């Protein structure tokens, strides 16, 4: 065997995909589990054995087509939405090609048949829904919900935040999301609502700069799964366990908080919510603004983001607090005490 003629493996494929976000890599592993179960159930053989058989089959185009189409049919029978079926089958096709199974990819795609999907209108999570969840949540869970609905965080981004990532020196706190934890590996800064700031202050008490804001011992991917499971229990406790008709998908999910966040900005600055939440196609436009200018724009929309408070009352409270702090600093300065 030639030195460079090395057998490719699933681990190699995942390592190559390891440049993606933690959540994306987790999804790939989940899809592989689905494909493996399908192969054992349908062909009484492992995916690896099937690939080895296809690799020595001359012109396995028809066999690959039959296998992928059968997998698609099973996923659709299970009630998987079109986007999921397409994503699962595409990964299966790409993996077979990666393992050097000889088939025409373009020809395969034209021969595959997908069931057309009847799309339901997505449920818009409301302030009342969020209030109900907050009323049934722990202090830490309330903080996470307000950060997601008021700042556009993904769960994995929240769990990766450290105290040093939070800037509390400006009119609104800002959070720096590091590239290695952001989708697409693009670092960004988002802004935190005055409502979430109050809770976050308590969370940050007695933490050092390098401490995780929301500690977890397991890997980030496992922690995200744990977080989703906790949210599922909270949703049920709050009586908000509704599902779309004929589907397993819940109407209220953690992703709904990001959708809520983005939607509120469409009332004031189209695209700005997308930019803060990390959708790259909107980022270039708003990268031209200073952080102070972004905060100014954020405050104009904040009244739509706040769940309990009214923006005017919150801003008045913040101004009064700043006045008190300034006065205290003046008094201490007169006594020769310098806090800096």
Backbone torsions as a table, in degrees:
resi	resn	phi	psi	omega
1	UNK	NA	137.4	177.3
2	UNK	-64.5	149.2	-179.6
3	UNK	-59.0	-37.2	-177.1
4	UNK	-86.0	-6.2	-178.4
5	UNK	-86.5	70.6	-175.2
6	UNK	-97.4	136.1	179.5
7	UNK	-69.4	129.7	177.3
8	UNK	-82.7	146.5	-178.3
9	UNK	-127.8	170.2	176.5
10	UNK	-61.8	-38.1	179.3
11	UNK	-62.1	-39.5	177.0
12	UNK	-63.3	-42.8	-179.2
13	UNK	-61.6	-45.5	-180.0
14	UNK	-68.7	-34.4	178.3
15	UNK	-64.6	-38.6	177.6
16	UNK	-64.4	-38.1	178.6
17	UNK	-80.3	-6.7	-177.7
18	UNK	-63.9	-12.2	177.1
19	UNK	-74.3	-12.0	178.4
20	UNK	-77.6	177.8	-179.7
21	UNK	-69.7	164.9	179.8
22	UNK	-58.8	-42.8	-177.8
23	UNK	-66.3	-38.3	179.3
24	UNK	-65.6	-43.3	178.9
25	UNK	-64.0	-37.8	178.2
26	UNK	-63.5	-39.6	178.6
27	UNK	-64.5	-40.3	178.0
28	UNK	-59.7	-44.2	-179.8
29	UNK	-63.6	-38.7	178.4
30	UNK	-64.3	-39.7	179.0
31	UNK	-65.7	-41.0	178.2
32	UNK	-60.8	-38.4	177.2
33	UNK	-61.7	-41.9	178.2
34	UNK	-62.0	-44.2	-178.7
35	UNK	-65.6	-42.5	179.5
36	UNK	-60.0	-44.8	179.9
37	UNK	-64.1	-39.0	178.1
38	UNK	-61.2	-46.5	-178.5
39	UNK	-62.3	-42.9	-179.8
40	UNK	-67.2	-39.6	-177.4
41	UNK	-72.4	-43.3	-172.9
42	UNK	-87.0	-38.5	-173.1
43	UNK	-117.7	0.5	-178.3
44	UNK	52.0	41.0	-178.2
45	UNK	-150.6	151.6	178.1
46	UNK	-75.1	159.3	176.7
47	UNK	-58.5	-39.8	-179.0
48	UNK	-60.9	-44.6	-179.7
49	UNK	-66.5	-36.7	178.6
50	UNK	-64.7	-42.4	-180.0
51	UNK	-64.3	-42.0	179.6
52	UNK	-63.8	-35.4	177.5
53	UNK	-69.5	-42.2	179.3
54	UNK	-66.4	-32.0	-177.2
55	UNK	-66.2	-27.4	-178.5
56	UNK	-104.1	2.8	177.5
57	UNK	-86.3	126.4	178.7
58	UNK	-71.6	124.1	179.2
59	UNK	57.7	63.9	-174.7
60	UNK	-83.2	25.3	-175.2
61	UNK	-56.4	-48.5	-176.7
62	UNK	-65.6	-40.3	-179.9
63	UNK	-63.9	-42.5	179.0
64	UNK	-64.3	-43.2	179.5
65	UNK	-60.0	-46.3	-179.8
66	UNK	-61.6	-41.8	-178.7
67	UNK	-64.5	-50.2	-177.3
68	UNK	-66.2	-39.9	179.8
69	UNK	-65.5	-39.2	177.8
70	UNK	-64.3	-39.6	178.1
71	UNK	-63.8	-43.5	178.2
72	UNK	-60.1	-45.6	-178.9
73	UNK	-60.9	-40.6	-179.6
74	UNK	-66.9	-42.3	179.0
75	UNK	-61.8	-40.2	179.5
76	UNK	-69.0	-36.2	176.7
77	UNK	-63.7	-33.0	178.2
78	UNK	-74.6	-6.0	178.4
79	UNK	87.0	16.6	179.0
80	UNK	-68.5	139.4	178.0
81	UNK	-66.9	160.8	-176.7
82	UNK	-55.2	-43.8	-177.7
83	UNK	-60.6	-38.1	179.1
84	UNK	-69.5	-46.5	179.5
85	UNK	-59.4	-44.0	179.7
86	UNK	-64.0	-43.0	-179.4
87	UNK	-65.1	-43.4	-179.6
88	UNK	-65.4	-47.2	-177.0
89	UNK	-68.2	-35.0	178.9
90	UNK	-64.9	-41.4	178.1
91	UNK	-64.4	-41.0	179.0
92	UNK	-60.1	-44.0	179.0
93	UNK	-62.9	-46.7	-178.7
94	UNK	-63.6	-35.8	-179.6
95	UNK	-69.9	-41.6	177.7
96	UNK	-60.8	-41.8	178.5
97	UNK	-66.1	-39.5	177.9
98	UNK	-60.9	-35.5	179.8
99	UNK	-83.9	11.1	172.8
100	UNK	67.6	27.9	169.0
101	UNK	-70.1	130.4	-170.3
102	UNK	-90.1	98.4	175.1
103	UNK	-146.3	159.0	179.3
104	UNK	-86.0	111.9	-175.1
105	UNK	-65.3	-43.6	-179.1
106	UNK	-64.9	-42.2	178.6
107	UNK	-63.5	-39.7	179.3
108	UNK	-60.5	-46.1	-176.2
109	UNK	-62.3	-37.3	-179.5
110	UNK	-72.6	-20.7	-177.3
111	UNK	-91.5	-16.5	-177.2
112	UNK	-77.8	147.2	-178.6
113	UNK	-120.8	126.6	177.6
114	UNK	-115.9	142.4	177.2
115	UNK	-72.5	130.6	177.6
116	UNK	-67.8	140.7	-173.6
117	UNK	-100.8	131.0	172.2
118	UNK	-85.5	115.7	-173.4
119	UNK	-91.1	128.9	175.1
120	UNK	-92.6	153.6	176.8
121	UNK	-67.8	131.3	-178.4
122	UNK	-70.4	142.2	-177.4
123	UNK	-74.4	125.4	177.3
124	UNK	-87.3	110.5	179.3
125	UNK	-61.4	137.0	-174.7
126	UNK	-107.6	167.6	176.0
127	UNK	-61.0	-36.5	179.4
128	UNK	-63.6	-40.6	176.3
129	UNK	-60.3	-46.4	-177.9
130	UNK	-65.1	-40.0	176.5
131	UNK	-59.2	-43.4	-179.7
132	UNK	-62.3	-42.8	177.4
133	UNK	-63.4	-43.5	-179.1
134	UNK	-62.7	-37.4	-178.6
135	UNK	-66.3	-21.9	-178.6
136	UNK	-105.7	2.9	-173.0
137	UNK	-100.2	158.2	172.8
138	UNK	-72.8	170.1	-179.4
139	UNK	-59.4	-44.7	-178.7
140	UNK	-66.1	-40.7	179.5
141	UNK	-65.8	-36.9	177.1
142	UNK	-62.7	-40.9	178.9
143	UNK	-61.6	-44.1	-179.8
144	UNK	-63.2	-42.8	-178.7
145	UNK	-63.9	-43.9	-179.5
146	UNK	-67.5	-31.4	176.4
147	UNK	-71.5	-37.6	179.3
148	UNK	-72.0	-43.3	-177.3
149	UNK	-78.3	-22.7	-177.3
150	UNK	-105.6	-7.3	-177.1
151	UNK	-136.6	-9.8	176.0
152	UNK	78.7	24.5	179.2
153	UNK	-70.8	145.3	162.3
154	UNK	-83.7	157.9	-178.6
155	UNK	-60.2	-44.4	-178.5
156	UNK	-61.6	-33.9	178.8
157	UNK	-69.7	-39.9	178.1
158	UNK	-61.6	-45.5	-176.1
159	UNK	-70.1	-17.8	-179.6
160	UNK	-93.8	-6.2	-177.5
161	UNK	-69.2	137.0	173.0
162	UNK	-114.1	162.6	-178.1
163	UNK	-56.8	-36.9	-178.2
164	UNK	-67.6	-14.1	178.9
165	UNK	-81.0	-9.5	-177.6
166	UNK	-100.9	126.9	175.0
167	UNK	-103.1	115.9	-177.3
168	UNK	-107.6	19.7	-176.4
169	UNK	-92.7	-11.1	-175.0
170	UNK	-102.3	177.6	-177.3
171	UNK	-61.6	-32.1	169.8
172	UNK	-126.9	143.0	177.9
173	UNK	-63.6	149.6	173.4
174	UNK	-123.1	155.1	179.6
175	UNK	-127.0	128.8	177.3
176	UNK	-94.6	120.7	178.9
177	UNK	-98.6	117.4	-174.1
178	UNK	-70.1	149.6	-174.7
179	UNK	-57.3	-38.5	-175.1
180	UNK	-68.8	-15.0	-179.4
181	UNK	-110.9	-5.1	-178.6
182	UNK	-92.6	147.3	178.0
183	UNK	-64.7	133.6	-177.5
184	UNK	78.6	4.5	178.7
185	UNK	55.2	38.0	176.7
186	UNK	-113.6	113.1	178.9
187	UNK	-64.1	149.6	177.8
188	UNK	-154.2	168.6	176.2
189	UNK	-121.6	133.2	174.5
190	UNK	-120.9	170.9	-173.1
191	UNK	-115.6	144.8	-174.6
192	UNK	-108.1	134.8	-178.0
193	UNK	-69.3	156.6	179.3
194	UNK	-63.4	-27.6	179.1
195	UNK	-67.6	-43.2	179.2
196	UNK	-75.3	-28.7	-179.4
197	UNK	-57.5	-41.6	-177.5
198	UNK	-61.4	-43.7	-179.6
199	UNK	-72.1	-38.4	-178.5
200	UNK	-63.3	-36.6	178.3
201	UNK	-55.8	-41.7	-179.9
202	UNK	-68.9	-38.8	179.0
203	UNK	-63.4	-36.6	-174.5
204	UNK	-80.8	-11.5	179.6
205	UNK	-57.8	135.6	175.9
206	UNK	65.7	15.3	175.0
207	UNK	-99.3	145.3	174.1
208	UNK	-86.8	165.4	-175.3
209	UNK	-56.5	-33.5	-174.9
210	UNK	-89.2	-3.2	-179.0
211	UNK	-71.7	140.8	170.8
212	UNK	-66.6	139.5	179.3
213	UNK	-68.5	-39.3	177.4
214	UNK	-121.3	89.3	-172.7
215	UNK	-61.2	147.5	174.3
216	UNK	-153.9	144.3	-176.3
217	UNK	-93.6	-32.3	-177.4
218	UNK	-75.1	176.3	175.7
219	UNK	-62.7	160.4	-177.6
220	UNK	-60.9	-42.0	-178.8
221	UNK	-63.1	-42.0	178.0
222	UNK	-68.2	-33.8	178.8
223	UNK	-67.6	-36.2	176.6
224	UNK	-63.0	-44.2	178.5
225	UNK	-61.1	-43.2	177.7
226	UNK	-60.7	-39.9	-180.0
227	UNK	-64.7	-42.2	178.9
228	UNK	-64.7	-37.2	177.7
229	UNK	-66.1	-40.1	178.0
230	UNK	-65.0	-38.5	178.9
231	UNK	-66.5	-36.4	178.3
232	UNK	-60.5	-41.8	178.5
233	UNK	-67.5	-39.1	178.4
234	UNK	-64.0	-43.8	-179.5
235	UNK	-60.2	-41.4	179.2
236	UNK	-68.5	-40.8	179.2
237	UNK	-61.9	-34.1	-177.9
238	UNK	-83.9	-4.3	179.9
239	UNK	73.3	29.6	-178.1
240	UNK	-118.7	40.6	-173.2
241	UNK	-90.7	30.0	-175.7
242	UNK	-69.9	147.6	177.1
243	UNK	-122.8	159.0	173.4
244	UNK	-68.6	145.9	-176.7
245	UNK	-59.0	125.8	177.9
246	UNK	74.0	10.7	-178.3
247	UNK	-131.5	160.7	177.7
248	UNK	-83.9	-16.8	-173.8
249	UNK	-69.3	130.7	177.6
250	UNK	-76.3	149.2	177.8
251	UNK	-72.4	-33.8	-179.7
252	UNK	-109.1	117.1	177.9
253	UNK	-132.4	170.6	178.3
254	UNK	-64.6	-28.3	177.5
255	UNK	-65.2	-25.9	179.0
256	UNK	-62.4	-27.3	177.9
257	UNK	-66.8	-40.1	177.3
258	UNK	-66.1	-39.7	178.5
259	UNK	-63.5	-39.6	177.0
260	UNK	-61.1	-47.1	-179.3
261	UNK	-58.2	-50.0	-177.8
262	UNK	-64.7	-41.4	-177.1
263	UNK	-62.0	-36.4	-177.4
264	UNK	-64.9	-32.9	-179.9
265	UNK	-73.8	-20.8	176.5
266	UNK	-66.7	-14.9	178.0
267	UNK	-80.2	-17.6	-176.7
268	UNK	-126.7	-58.2	-177.0
269	UNK	-128.9	99.1	-178.4
270	UNK	-59.2	127.8	177.7
271	UNK	93.5	-21.1	-175.8
272	UNK	-66.9	-39.3	177.3
273	UNK	-63.9	-38.5	176.4
274	UNK	-61.7	-41.8	-178.7
275	UNK	-62.5	-48.2	-178.7
276	UNK	-65.8	-29.5	-177.9
277	UNK	-90.2	-0.9	170.7
278	UNK	97.5	22.4	174.0
279	UNK	-88.5	109.7	-166.3
280	UNK	-60.6	-30.7	-175.4
281	UNK	-66.3	-15.4	179.6
282	UNK	-103.7	-6.7	-168.7
283	UNK	-74.7	-35.5	-174.8
284	UNK	-60.4	-39.3	-178.5
285	UNK	-61.1	-42.4	-174.0
286	UNK	-92.6	-8.2	174.4
287	UNK	-66.8	-14.9	-178.4
288	UNK	-80.5	-11.7	-179.4
289	UNK	-91.0	147.0	172.6
290	UNK	-72.1	164.6	-179.8
291	UNK	-64.9	-33.6	177.6
292	UNK	-64.4	-40.1	178.3
293	UNK	-67.5	-36.9	177.8
294	UNK	-65.5	-40.8	178.4
295	UNK	-63.4	-39.4	178.1
296	UNK	-60.3	-43.2	177.5
297	UNK	-66.9	-39.5	-179.3
298	UNK	-61.0	-45.1	-177.3
299	UNK	-62.0	-32.5	178.7
300	UNK	-65.7	-26.3	179.8
301	UNK	-98.3	-14.5	-171.2
302	UNK	-56.2	-32.4	-179.6
303	UNK	-59.5	-27.4	178.1
304	UNK	-82.1	-19.0	-176.7
305	UNK	-91.5	-29.6	-175.6
306	UNK	-65.8	135.1	-176.1
307	UNK	-89.9	-41.0	-179.4
308	UNK	-110.8	-45.4	-172.3
309	UNK	-78.7	161.2	168.5
310	UNK	-100.4	137.3	-173.3
311	UNK	-56.8	-44.1	-177.6
312	UNK	-62.1	-41.6	179.3
313	UNK	-66.0	-40.7	-179.8
314	UNK	-64.5	-42.8	179.6
315	UNK	-66.3	-38.3	177.6
316	UNK	-63.4	-43.2	179.1
317	UNK	-62.2	-40.9	-179.9
318	UNK	-66.5	-41.5	179.1
319	UNK	-63.2	-41.7	179.1
320	UNK	-63.7	-39.8	179.4
321	UNK	-65.3	-41.7	179.1
322	UNK	-63.7	-38.1	178.8
323	UNK	-62.5	-43.7	179.3
324	UNK	-63.3	-42.1	179.5
325	UNK	-64.8	-42.6	179.6
326	UNK	-62.3	-42.2	179.6
327	UNK	-64.7	-40.2	178.2
328	UNK	-63.6	-40.9	178.8
329	UNK	-63.9	-38.7	178.1
330	UNK	-63.4	-44.2	179.8
331	UNK	-62.5	-42.6	179.5
332	UNK	-67.4	-36.1	179.0
333	UNK	-64.3	-39.4	178.7
334	UNK	-62.8	-27.8	179.9
335	UNK	-92.1	4.5	177.0
336	UNK	81.8	17.6	178.8
337	UNK	-102.2	121.8	-179.1
338	UNK	-109.9	115.5	-176.4
339	UNK	-72.0	-23.8	-179.4
340	UNK	-85.4	NA	NA
